[in-house]
Amino acid sequence: AGTTPADRYNAIPLRLSIERIQGGPTCEYWMAATTSNTTNVNLYSCNAPGSSMSLSCQLKAALLESSMRTYTTTSLRASKVLGVSAISVTSKRVVVGTSQGAYAYTKGQTTNSVMPTAFHVTDDPTALVFNVVIPTLQCVESWDRCFIVTHQNIPYPNTNNTDLVHAYDLATFHFKHFYRVPGIVDDTPLAMPYDPVYDQVHFVNRLAINVITRDGELTRLGGWSGGVPQSGCIGGVSVPSVKFSSSSPHTHHMTFYGMDGGGAMVRVLSTDGVAPTPDDQATVALNASWQYFYGPRWMPASGNTFTDGSNNVVSIGAGVFTSGSSSFVSAVFATANGGLSFISGGVVTLTSKADEATEVMKRHWRLNLTATLSLTIFGNPIDGASPKNGTANDGLWTSIYVDTESYHYASLKKDVAAAIAAGAPQATVSAIKAEMEVVRNNAWRAFGGMQQLVQVTGTPGYPARSMRPFNTATDGPVPSGWYPSPTMPGFIFLSDTSSDEIVGHLHVAPIMNALLAETEEEKAAIRSHHYNILDYIIWGNLTLIDPMTGKSTHWGHWEPASINFSPFFYDGRGVNSNAMLCYLVGGYALSNGAKTAYADVFYQLVDNHGYADNMANLKITQPSDINYSDDELTSVSYTHLRAHETPEHLVCRLLLEKKKKKKNILEQVRDNQLDK
C-alpha cells in the first residue's frame, strides 16, 4: 500500500530476501523468504487484488526453524546446502521443495509457529525428511498428485538418477501413498511443467523431455526421434491455447523451455481447435514443431561472449495477451547474468515483414551486391556493422533479392491499376508509383551487380563467385583462389564458380523479363545475360569451364556422365537435372521459341538420359544429405517449369514428346552455333 516507492516497500512486513515465489489461483502469490531479523526460512502469502499495485503479505509458517537444527540458516547458506528450490500452489495446499526436504502447508492455518507437514519416510510421523534434496516439484491438482524429484531414493536410497521421480497423493502426503514414476530416463528432471491443455506433465532434464499423460502413457522427446533441436533443458512452462487471429481456424499451444547453454526452445502443437483425445496425445507430442532461440540475437549476452555460462536460463514465465483481433504469446527468460529476454510471437503480415527486411537491406549493399555484415561493435548492427568481402555465392544471394523486388514491383503495378479503377485520389496513385520507382531501382541496381560478376572475369558467360577491390601494395599477395581482373583494374575475383551460383544467374532472368522489364532495351539486357551463361555451359558439354584453369569447376557439372554415373555427384542428381531443364525452358521462353537449340538439348536430356526421371527422385536419392540450400536451389529453378508454359503447353510438350534425334545435339550446338 502507499503512493511512494518507500511506502510500497515498507508494506512488506519485514525486509525479505526472497528465495522463490510462485503465483497461485487468482491474484495470490506465495513466497519463501528469509528476514533480516531471523535465521528462519518462512512462507508468506501475498495478495495483489485486481489491477492494484498494492501487495499485502502475511507470514504463514516457518519452513525451517533453527531450533530444529544443530546449525543455523546462515551457516547452511554459506555452505550452499540450504535453499528453496520450488514452490507449487494448489487451491488447498502450498508445497515447497528445499535442499533439506519438502513441506506441504495447508491453507487456512493461521498460527505463525505451525510447522508445515513434511514428507515421512517411515511409519513414525515425526521422522522428517531433512537429508533429501528436492531439486524441483510440481502439483497437478486435477490428478490429485504432486510430482517430486529427489537426489536420493525414498525409502530405498540409491544413486540411480533415472528412478528419482515420485508421485505423492496430494491429499495425504504419507509415504504409503506415493509411487515411483517409471520411464524417466537419461538424467534427473530439473523442471516438471504441467500442460493443462493436453493434460500432460513434462519431465525436463538436460538430455530429453519426457511427456506423461494422466493414464501413465509416456513419450520421450529427444534428439532426432522427438525433434528436440538441442539438449540441455533445465526448465519449462506451458501457456494456454491461443488463436493468433480471431479468423484463424487453427489453435496453437506452446511450451517454452530454458537451456543451460543460454538458449530457449519452444514446442508448438497446432490443431484445428479441438484438443486431441487421450489416445491421440502421444501422436500429437511427436508431431509437434520446434523453434530454437540461441545467441545474443535472442538472449542477454555477457559482454562480447555467449559461451561462459553466465547466459544460462534460470527461470521462465509465459502467458497470452490479446490486442484487438489478434493474440500473442510472450515469454520472459531470466539468465544467470541478471538479464531478461522477452520473446513474443503472433500474427504479422507479409507487408510488415517486407518493410522490416527493406530497412535491414539498406545496411547490406556492397558493390551493388547483397553482403554479409560483420559487427565491429558487439550487438550493435546499426553503428557497428560493415560489409564483408563477399561470399562464395554473391550472385545467388543477390538474385533472390532481385526476385523479391521483381514480384514487389509487379504487385505495386496491380495496386496502381486497382487504385485508378476505384477512382482513388491522385495523391494515392502517385505514392504507389513513387514506391514502384524505388523498388524498380533496387532491383536493377542488384542486377547490375550480377552483371558485374561476369564483367570482372573477362569471359562472357562465366560469372565470378565474388569480387572486391584489391591493391597489392597495401593488401599484400592475392589470396588463393582469387585472380586479378583482366577487365576491371583494381579488382580481384573469386573463381571456381559453383552450380549454386549459376542457379542464381539463370533463374532470375525470366522472372525479371516477365515482371520487371518495361522497355525492349531492358529485356535485351536480361536475355543477353541468360543466353551468354547458358550458351557457355552448353559449349562446355554441360560443364562450367573455369577460364583461369581451362578445366571444369569443382561443382559446375550438369552432364549425364557425372550426373547419372559418378558416385561423387549422385546426391545432386535430382537438383542439377532440375536446374538444367529449367535453364533450358527459361531460355526458350525468353526467346519466344527462337532458341530451338535449347529445346533440342532438352529433348536429348529427357529422352536419352532420364533427366525427367531424376527430377521425380530429386530429394530422396540420399536422404542423409540434409542440405536446405538444395531446397532453395530447387524451388527457384522449378519456377520456370510452371511459370513459362506457353498456350501450347510448352513444358508438357517438351517433357512428354519422344522426339528422337539422329545427331548428337550437344556436338551440333557446340560446333555450329556457339563458337562465337
ZAMARGU-4260 file (C-alpha; in steps of 0.2 Angstrom, whole numbers, plus 5000, padded with zeros to 4 digits):
<rodrens>
0) 5000/5000/5000 | 5005/5018/4998 | 5009/5030/4984 | 5028/5031/4985 | 5041/5018/4982
5) 5046/5019/5001 | 5028/5016/5006 | 5026/5001/4995 | 5042/4994/5001 | 5038/4996/5019
10) 5021/4987/5016 | 5031/4971/5017 | 5030/4965/5035 | 5049/4963/5036 | 5064/4966/5025
15) 5064/4950/5015 | 5077/4940/5005 | 5066/4931/4993 | 5071/4913/4989 | 5057/4908/4977
20) 5040/4915/4973 | 5025/4906/4964 | 5008/4913/4958 | 4993/4903/4963 | 4974/4904/4959
25) 4968/4922/4956 | 4980/4936/4961 | 4988/4925/4975 | 5006/4923/4977 | 5017/4913/4989
30) 5035/4916/4993 | 5048/4908/5004 | 5060/4921/5011 | 5072/4925/5025 | 5070/4940/5035
35) 5083/4952/5042 | 5079/4948/5060 | 5079/4929/5059 | 5088/4914/5053 | 5072/4905/5048
40) 5066/4902/5030 | 5047/4907/5031 | 5032/4905/5020 | 5022/4921/5016 | 5005/4923/5007
45) 5004/4938/4997 | 4989/4946/4988 | 4988/4959/4974 | 4970/4961/4970 | 4963/4966/4953
50) 4974/4979/4945 | 4980/4987/4961 | 4999/4989/4963 | 4997/4985/4982 | 5005/4969/4989
55) 4999/4963/5005 | 5009/4949/5013 | 5007/4938/5029 | 5018/4926/5037 | 5010/4909/5037
60) 5023/4897/5043 | 5041/4893/5047 | 5048/4881/5035 | 5064/4878/5043 | 5066/4883/5061
65) 5084/4885/5068 | 5078/4877/5084 | 5076/4860/5075 | 5094/4861/5069 | 5111/4860/5076
70) 5116/4873/5063 | 5110/4889/5058 | 5102/4895/5042 | 5117/4907/5039 | 5130/4893/5040
75) 5119/4882/5029 | 5118/4896/5016 | 5137/4899/5016 | 5139/4880/5013 | 5126/4881/4999
80) 5116/4867/5007 | 5100/4877/5012 | 5089/4884/4998 | 5071/4884/4992 | 5071/4876/4975
85) 5052/4876/4970 | 5035/4881/4976 | 5019/4874/4969 | 5002/4881/4973 | 4985/4872/4973
90) 4968/4878/4980 | 4971/4869/4996 | 4990/4867/4998 | 5007/4875/4996 | 5021/4863/4993
95) 5039/4869/4995 | 5054/4860/4990 | 5071/4863/4998 | 5088/4857/5000 | 5083/4849/5016
100) 5067/4841/5012 | 5049/4845/5005 | 5035/4853/5015 | 5016/4855/5012 | 5007/4869/5020
105) 4988/4868/5022 | 4980/4884/5018 | 4970/4891/5032 | 4982/4888/5046 | 4985/4905/5054
110) 4997/4902/5068 | 5014/4908/5063 | 5023/4894/5073 | 5014/4880/5064 | 5027/4868/5056
115) 5021/4863/5038 | 5018/4844/5036 | 5034/4836/5030 | 5035/4820/5019 | 5038/4805/5030
120) 5049/4790/5026 | 5043/4778/5040 | 5028/4775/5050 | 5034/4787/5063 | 5026/4804/5058
125) 5039/4813/5067 | 5053/4807/5056 | 5055/4822/5044 | 5065/4821/5028 | 5079/4833/5032
130) 5093/4825/5021 | 5084/4823/5004 | 5087/4837/4992 | 5072/4842/4982 | 5078/4850/4965
135) 5060/4853/4959 | 5042/4848/4961 | 5025/4851/4953 | 5007/4848/4960 | 4994/4844/4947
140) 4978/4846/4957 | 4966/4839/4944 | 4976/4822/4945 | 4977/4824/4964 | 4996/4821/4963
145) 5011/4830/4967 | 5027/4825/4957 | 5043/4827/4967 | 5061/4824/4961 | 5074/4819/4974
150) 5093/4816/4973 | 5090/4801/4984 | 5078/4787/4983 | 5064/4786/4995 | 5063/4775/5005
155) 5077/4764/4997 | 5092/4776/4995 | 5102/4774/4979 | 5111/4785/4966 | 5101/4780/4951
160) 5096/4796/4943 | 5083/4788/4932 | 5072/4782/4947 | 5070/4798/4957 | 5053/4805/4952
165) 5039/4801/4965 | 5021/4805/4964 | 5013/4809/4981 | 4994/4808/4985 | 4990/4827/4986
170) 4978/4824/5000 | 4988/4814/5012 | 5006/4816/5009 | 5011/4800/5018 | 5025/4788/5012
175) 5012/4774/5009 | 5003/4785/4996 | 5017/4788/4984 | 5024/4778/4969 | 5039/4780/4958
180) 5036/4786/4941 | 5044/4774/4929 | 5052/4778/4912 | 5060/4794/4916 | 5077/4791/4908
185) 5093/4800/4904 | 5095/4812/4919 | 5087/4819/4934 | 5072/4830/4930 | 5075/4849/4933
190) 5058/4855/4930 | 5040/4847/4928 | 5028/4860/4920 | 5010/4854/4919 | 5002/4857/4902
195) 4983/4860/4906 | 4978/4860/4888 | 4984/4842/4884 | 4983/4836/4902 | 5002/4831/4902
200) 5017/4834/4913 | 5033/4837/4905 | 5048/4830/4914 | 5063/4841/4908 | 5081/4836/4910
205) 5097/4841/4901 | 5096/4826/4889 | 5077/4824/4885 | 5059/4829/4888 | 5048/4815/4895
210) 5029/4819/4892 | 5017/4809/4903 | 4999/4808/4902 | 4986/4806/4916 | 4985/4787/4912
215) 5003/4785/4913 | 5007/4784/4894 | 5025/4791/4892 | 5033/4799/4877 | 5051/4803/4876
220) 5056/4818/4866 | 5074/4819/4862 | 5086/4820/4848 | 5080/4815/4831 | 5066/4805/4837
225) 5057/4818/4846 | 5063/4833/4835 | 5071/4842/4850 | 5083/4853/4842 | 5095/4855/4857
230) 5099/4846/4873 | 5102/4855/4890 | 5084/4859/4896 | 5083/4865/4914 | 5066/4872/4915
235) 5049/4874/4906 | 5032/4882/4906 | 5016/4879/4896 | 5004/4893/4891 | 4985/4891/4886
240) 4980/4888/4869 | 4978/4903/4858 | 4972/4908/4841 | 4983/4921/4834 | 4969/4928/4824
245) 4951/4928/4828 | 4948/4922/4810 | 4960/4908/4811 | 4953/4890/4811 | 4969/4884/4820
250) 4973/4884/4838 | 4991/4884/4844 | 4998/4878/4860 | 5016/4882/4866 | 5028/4875/4879
255) 5044/4885/4882 | 5060/4878/4889 | 5075/4886/4896 | 5093/4879/4892 | 5108/4878/4902
260) 5118/4883/4887 | 5110/4901/4886 | 5096/4897/4874 | 5077/4893/4873 | 5066/4881/4864
265) 5048/4882/4860 | 5037/4867/4856 | 5021/4871/4846 | 5006/4860/4845 | 4994/4866/4832
270) 4976/4859/4829 | 4960/4863/4821 | 4954/4870/4838 | 4949/4853/4845 | 4961/4846/4858
275) 4966/4828/4855 | 4959/4813/4864 | 4970/4804/4876 | 4973/4791/4863 | 4980/4804/4851
280) 4991/4813/4863 | 5007/4803/4860 | 5005/4806/4842 | 5002/4824/4844 | 5018/4825/4855
285) 5029/4818/4842 | 5021/4828/4828 | 5024/4845/4837 | 5035/4858/4828 | 5050/4866/4837
290) 5059/4883/4837 | 5076/4886/4844 | 5082/4903/4850 | 5100/4905/4854 | 5114/4918/4854
295) 5114/4937/4858 | 5100/4940/4845 | 5088/4932/4857 | 5096/4930/4874 | 5105/4943/4885
300) 5124/4942/4882 | 5138/4945/4894 | 5150/4957/4887 | 5155/4950/4870 | 5154/4932/4874
305) 5140/4919/4874 | 5149/4904/4880 | 5154/4907/4898 | 5139/4900/4906 | 5133/4917/4913
310) 5119/4916/4900 | 5111/4900/4906 | 5092/4902/4908 | 5087/4901/4927 | 5069/4905/4926
315) 5054/4906/4914 | 5037/4915/4914 | 5025/4914/4899 | 5007/4920/4895 | 4995/4925/4882
320) 4989/4943/4879 | 4976/4950/4866 | 4977/4966/4856 | 4962/4969/4845 | 4958/4954/4835
325) 4975/4946/4837 | 4983/4937/4851 | 5001/4935/4855 | 5011/4923/4866 | 5025/4930/4876
330) 5039/4923/4887 | 5051/4930/4898 | 5068/4921/4901 | 5079/4926/4916 | 5098/4922/4914
335) 5112/4919/4926 | 5120/4936/4922 | 5105/4945/4928 | 5097/4949/4911 | 5080/4946/4904
340) 5074/4941/4887 | 5056/4945/4881 | 5051/4935/4866 | 5034/4937/4858 | 5026/4928/4844
345) 5009/4931/4835 | 5002/4936/4818 | 5012/4948/4806 | 5008/4952/4788 | 5019/4949/4774
350) 5019/4968/4771 | 5026/4971/4788 | 5039/4958/4786 | 5044/4965/4769 | 5045/4983/4776
355) 5057/4977/4790 | 5068/4967/4778 | 5069/4983/4767 | 5076/4993/4781 | 5088/4980/4786
360) 5094/4978/4767 | 5100/4996/4767 | 5115/4990/4778 | 5119/4976/4766 | 5124/4984/4750
365) 5142/4980/4744 | 5147/4984/4726 | 5128/4983/4721 | 5128/4965/4728 | 5120/4959/4744
370) 5133/4956/4758 | 5135/4948/4774 | 5139/4960/4788 | 5152/4959/4801 | 5149/4968/4818
375) 5163/4979/4824 | 5153/4983/4839 | 5146/4968/4848 | 5127/4968/4847 | 5126/4984/4838
380) 5121/4981/4819 | 5117/5000/4817 | 5133/5008/4822 | 5145/4993/4822 | 5142/4984/4805
385) 5152/4984/4790 | 5150/4973/4774 | 5162/4959/4772 | 5172/4955/4757 | 5159/4944/4749
390) 5153/4926/4750 | 5156/4911/4739 | 5139/4914/4730 | 5136/4933/4729 | 5126/4931/4713
395) 5114/4918/4721 | 5110/4928/4736 | 5108/4944/4726 | 5097/4936/4713 | 5085/4931/4727
400) 5084/4949/4732 | 5081/4953/4713 | 5067/4940/4714 | 5058/4949/4728 | 5059/4966/4721
405) 5053/4960/4704 | 5037/4952/4712 | 5036/4968/4723 | 5036/4979/4708 | 5023/4968/4699
410) 5012/4969/4715 | 5013/4988/4716 | 5009/4989/4697 | 4992/4980/4701 | 4989/4991/4715
415) 4991/5006/4704 | 4978/4999/4691 | 4966/4995/4705 | 4968/5012/4713 | 4964/5021/4696
420) 4950/5009/4693 | 4942/5013/4710 | 4944/5032/4707 | 4957/5034/4721 | 4964/5052/4724
425) 4979/5056/4713 | 4990/5058/4729 | 4987/5039/4732 | 4991/5034/4715 | 5007/5045/4715
430) 5013/5037/4731 | 5011/5020/4724 | 5021/5025/4709 | 5034/5033/4719 | 5036/5017/4729
435) 5037/5007/4712 | 5051/5018/4706 | 5061/5014/4722 | 5058/4996/4721 | 5062/4996/4702
440) 5079/5005/4705 | 5083/4992/4719 | 5081/4978/4708 | 5091/4985/4693 | 5104/4990/4705
445) 5106/4972/4711 | 5105/4965/4694 | 5119/4977/4689 | 5130/4969/4702 | 5126/4952/4695
450) 5131/4958/4678 | 5147/4965/4685 | 5152/4947/4692 | 5153/4942/4673 | 5162/4958/4668
455) 5175/4956/4681 | 5181/4939/4674 | 5183/4945/4656 | 5175/4929/4650 | 5157/4932/4643
460) 5146/4918/4651 | 5157/4915/4666 | 5152/4924/4682 | 5163/4925/4697 | 5158/4919/4714
465) 5163/4936/4721 | 5173/4951/4718 | 5181/4965/4728 | 5194/4980/4727 | 5212/4975/4729
470) 5228/4984/4730 | 5244/4973/4731 | 5254/4987/4738 | 5243/4989/4753 | 5234/4972/4754
475) 5248/4960/4750 | 5248/4945/4739 | 5232/4940/4730 | 5223/4927/4741 | 5222/4909/4735
480) 5208/4906/4723 | 5206/4924/4718 | 5213/4932/4702 | 5216/4950/4696 | 5203/4955/4684
485) 5208/4957/4666 | 5194/4970/4663 | 5192/4979/4679 | 5209/4986/4685 | 5210/4986/4704
490) 5198/4972/4707 | 5201/4953/4710 | 5188/4940/4708 | 5184/4923/4716 | 5184/4909/4703
495) 5179/4890/4703 | 5161/4895/4702 | 5148/4883/4708 | 5132/4876/4701 | 5123/4886/4716
500) 5130/4902/4709 | 5124/4898/4691 | 5106/4894/4699 | 5106/4912/4704 | 5110/4920/4687
505) 5099/4908/4676 | 5083/4908/4686 | 5082/4926/4689 | 5082/4932/4671 | 5065/4925/4665
510) 5057/4932/4681 | 5064/4950/4678 | 5058/4949/4660 | 5040/4944/4665 | 5038/4956/4680
515) 5051/4970/4680 | 5057/4975/4662 | 5047/4989/4654 | 5057/4993/4638 | 5065/4982/4624
520) 5082/4988/4629 | 5079/4981/4647 | 5073/4965/4640 | 5088/4963/4628 | 5100/4965/4643
525) 5091/4952/4653 | 5091/4940/4638 | 5109/4943/4634 | 5114/4939/4652 | 5104/4922/4652
530) 5110/4917/4634 | 5128/4920/4637 | 5129/4910/4653 | 5118/4896/4646 | 5127/4895/4630
535) 5144/4895/4639 | 5139/4879/4649 | 5132/4871/4633 | 5148/4875/4624 | 5157/4866/4639
540) 5147/4850/4636 | 5136/4855/4651 | 5150/4859/4662 | 5156/4876/4668 | 5174/4879/4661
545) 5185/4889/4673 | 5194/4901/4661 | 5208/4903/4674 | 5212/4884/4673 | 5204/4878/4657
550) 5196/4864/4667 | 5178/4862/4673 | 5175/4869/4690 | 5173/4858/4705 | 5154/4859/4706
555) 5149/4865/4689 | 5143/4849/4682 | 5126/4845/4673 | 5132/4832/4660 | 5125/4815/4660
560) 5142/4806/4663 | 5143/4815/4680 | 5125/4817/4685 | 5120/4799/4681 | 5136/4789/4683
565) 5148/4797/4695 | 5146/4792/4714 | 5153/4809/4718 | 5138/4818/4711 | 5124/4806/4713
570) 5117/4815/4729 | 5115/4831/4717 | 5107/4821/4703 | 5090/4827/4705 | 5094/4845/4710
575) 5106/4848/4695 | 5094/4839/4682 | 5080/4850/4688 | 5091/4865/4686 | 5097/4862/4669
580) 5080/4858/4662 | 5074/4874/4670 | 5088/4884/4662 | 5083/4877/4645 | 5065/4881/4647
585) 5068/4898/4654 | 5080/4902/4639 | 5067/4895/4627 | 5053/4906/4634 | 5064/4921/4634
590) 5067/4919/4615 | 5049/4915/4612 | 5054/4899/4604 | 5068/4906/4593 | 5081/4897/4603
595) 5077/4880/4596 | 5094/4873/4601 | 5088/4874/4619 | 5074/4863/4615 | 5085/4851/4606
600) 5096/4849/4621 | 5081/4847/4632 | 5075/4833/4622 | 5092/4825/4622 | 5092/4825/4641
605) 5074/4820/4644 | 5073/4806/4631 | 5091/4799/4631 | 5097/4802/4649 | 5082/4801/4660
610) 5083/4819/4667 | 5064/4820/4670 | 5065/4804/4680 | 5079/4811/4690 | 5068/4826/4695
615) 5055/4813/4702 | 5068/4807/4713 | 5075/4824/4717 | 5076/4824/4736 | 5077/4805/4741
620) 5092/4799/4732 | 5102/4802/4748 | 5091/4806/4762 | 5105/4808/4774 | 5111/4823/4764
625) 5102/4836/4774 | 5106/4852/4764 | 5092/4865/4765 | 5101/4875/4752 | 5096/4862/4739
630) 5078/4866/4743 | 5081/4884/4739 | 5090/4880/4723 | 5076/4868/4718 | 5062/4880/4721
635) 5069/4895/4712 | 5074/4884/4697 | 5057/4874/4696 | 5048/4891/4695 | 5051/4890/4676
640) 5043/4874/4673 | 5027/4881/4679 | 5028/4900/4676 | 5034/4899/4657 | 5022/4887/4650
645) 5015/4894/4633 | 4997/4892/4627 | 5004/4877/4618 | 5009/4870/4635 | 5027/4871/4631
650) 5033/4861/4647 | 5021/4847/4645 | 5025/4845/4627 | 5044/4845/4630 | 5043/4833/4644
655) 5031/4821/4635 | 5035/4821/4617 | 5048/4807/4612 | 5057/4816/4598 | 5072/4806/4594
660) 5087/4814/4586 | 5099/4805/4575 | 5114/4818/4578 | 5122/4822/4594 | 5113/4838/4598
665) 5127/4843/4610 | 5140/4842/4597 | 5130/4851/4584 | 5126/4866/4596 | 5144/4867/4601
670) 5152/4866/4584 | 5140/4876/4573 | 5132/4889/4584 | 5142/4893/4600 | 5160/4896/4594
675) 5156/4915/4594
</rodrens>
